[in-house]
Amino acid sequence: MSRCFRLVGAPADLLRLLKKLPRPRLNILANPCQRALRCAGLVALLGLSSGLLAQSSQTSSAEPSRQEEAGGPLLCSSMDEACRVASERHLDILRLFTGDDWCPACQHLESTILSRPEWGRAMRGRVVLVREPLPGYRPEGAELLAVEQRRAAMRQMNVNGVPTAVLTDERGLPYACVSGSDVSVQAYLSRVREALSRRIPRDAALARAQSCEGLERAAALIEALEQVPIGLRGCYSTWQDEINRLDPQNRLGHTVQRPVVRRAEELEALLAPIELDVRRLSEAASSGAVGESVDVEEAGAAGLSGEAGDVAARAEESCRALRALLEENPRMPAELKQRCFELIAATFAARQDEDQCREWLLRAYRVAPFTEHAKQKLRPALGLPVRPSRRSAPAPSARADS
């Protein structure tokens, strides 16, 4: 078949072969049987060539969505395909939820980070990339069904915004998330590498569970599940059911932690003491005082020590408390998440780490760039021009009726 295709497959070869055929006479009434046979042979030859061309195009494009980007990671069009490829090549899957046609942070991620050669060299042979677009327009038909499936997957994994990169294994089980964009390729790569490393302890505990039975297996599964962020544990219902089956009386004392959905008032109450302590840290750092004490009750509510300490240690403790609050509340409103990011930036400012301070301020801005706080406070802090507030804009003058 391939030899025949080499003879008649290409259009130029087909034309040369047709020229060698004897030309029919101009008189169509002369020898009609021979003329019919020649026409039938020509039709059969054209059908054979078109069939071979179609077979060649299918062979060359049998894996159209698995072609590697220029110097970048392997790209798949669906999770089913990505799981198959990742299983064959022993790779992780980076599932990127993005809205690059309407989201400024997604556009920044695509243009500044994912299109750079440093990203491609670092991720080539490491992950399979699956883009999950969430368009700003109203999709229809099959596209609408695909978008609804993506939104359902986001709800299951407690992904509340874009861009978000969810890292999964070859079975599609998520084990880490990387939210937002970043100021540079290296900064984003460091976060992705840190997220990729979270799979190692999970798989190590799972490997121990494979060789155990009964309570030992349940304990190993619990250890593996504890390596997964709380917001992603809803995808591990099979593990949780097996733990309950192996330990029905809960002798191991395991409590399945699911994502906490708190109201804004509850989150405000949790954030207030941490915010107060960070404000005091900023004042202490600006005044040069490092031994200022913290109220015991307020610090205890925030999970901080009530003893006085140096600014750096207290700032690090506040930063850990804020990160824990963010991880335990993945569905936190964007405005509160913006405040948490801004407070984390203040902890780095107290430690005189200007690069990390600016990075977290930039994250705070990108979480909710259209709030008045972002326009009037965060943009000047980042050196960006201040956008005029819509509320302060003068109302258009009414046209007098003639």
C-alpha positions, 0 to 999 in steps of 0.5 A: 500500500505504501509503495502504491501511494509513493507512485500515485499518492502525490498530485504531481505524480498523479498528473504525470501518470494520467498524461501517460494514459492514451487520450480518448478520441474526440468523437464520443460516438466512436468505440463507446465500450472502450471509452466507457472502460477508460472512464471507469479506469480513470474513476477507479484510479482517482478513488484509489489516490484520494483514499491513499491521500486520506489514509496518509493524512490520518496517519500523519495527524493521528495524534494532532493534539499531542504535538509538542509546542515549540520547545515546550511541554507536550500538549493534549486537548483533553484529560482522557488523552493526557492521562493516556499519554502521561501513563505511557511516558510517566509524566505529570499533568498540568491542567491549566484553567484559563480565560485568556480572551478576557482575563488580564492575569491569564493574558499575562501568564500566557504572554510573559511566562508560558511563551518563554523558552525558559518555561519550555525547557524546564517543563519539557519531559516533565508535564503534559499540558492541558488547557481548559479555556473558560471563554468570556462569551456565551458558548453554544452547543458542544462548546457549552457542554465542555465549558460546563464540564470544566466548571464542574471540575473546578467546583469539585477541586475548589478552584475559584478563579483563573488562571489556576494550574492544577497538577495531577498524576497520570490517573487524573488525581490532583495533588497541588494547585498553583493559582494566579500568574507571577512577576517572572518565569523563574518565580512561577517555575519555583512555585510549579516545582514546589507543587510538583514536589508535593507528589513525592510524599503522597506516592511514598505513603501510597506505596507503603499502603500497597504492601499493607493490610487492615489498619496499617493500610488505612494508616498509610492511606491517611498519611498519603491523604494528608499530603494533599491540600484540603481543597483537593481532597474531594477528589479522593472519595475512593481513598476515604471510603476505603479508610472508613471500610478498613477502620469502621470504628475509627480507632486511628482517630482520623477525621476527614477534613473537607474544604471549609466554607465559611461566611464572610463575617467568620472570615473577617473575624479570623483575619482581624487579629492577624491583620492587627498583628501585621499592622503592629509589625509594620509600625515596629519595623518602621520605628526600629522597635523589635521588642514590642509585645502582642496582646495574648488574646488577640494573638491566640485567636490568630494562632500566634504566640503572645510573647514578644519577639523580634520582627522577623520571627513574628512576621514569619509566624504571621505569614504562616497563619495567613497562608494557612487561612488561605489554604483552609478557605479556598472559596474565600471571596476575592476581596478578602483574599486580596487583603490576605495577599497584601498582609503577606506582602507586609510581612515581607516588608517588615523583613525588608524583603522587597522582591517578595513584598512586590510579588505578593502585592502584585498577586493581591492586585491580580486577584481583584484588579477592579476594586477601588482598593486595588485602583487607589492603593495597590496600583500606586504601591506597584508604581502603576498609574492610578485609574480614575474612580467611577464613583468620583467621575462627574455625571454627564450634564443633562441636555436641555430640552428645546 
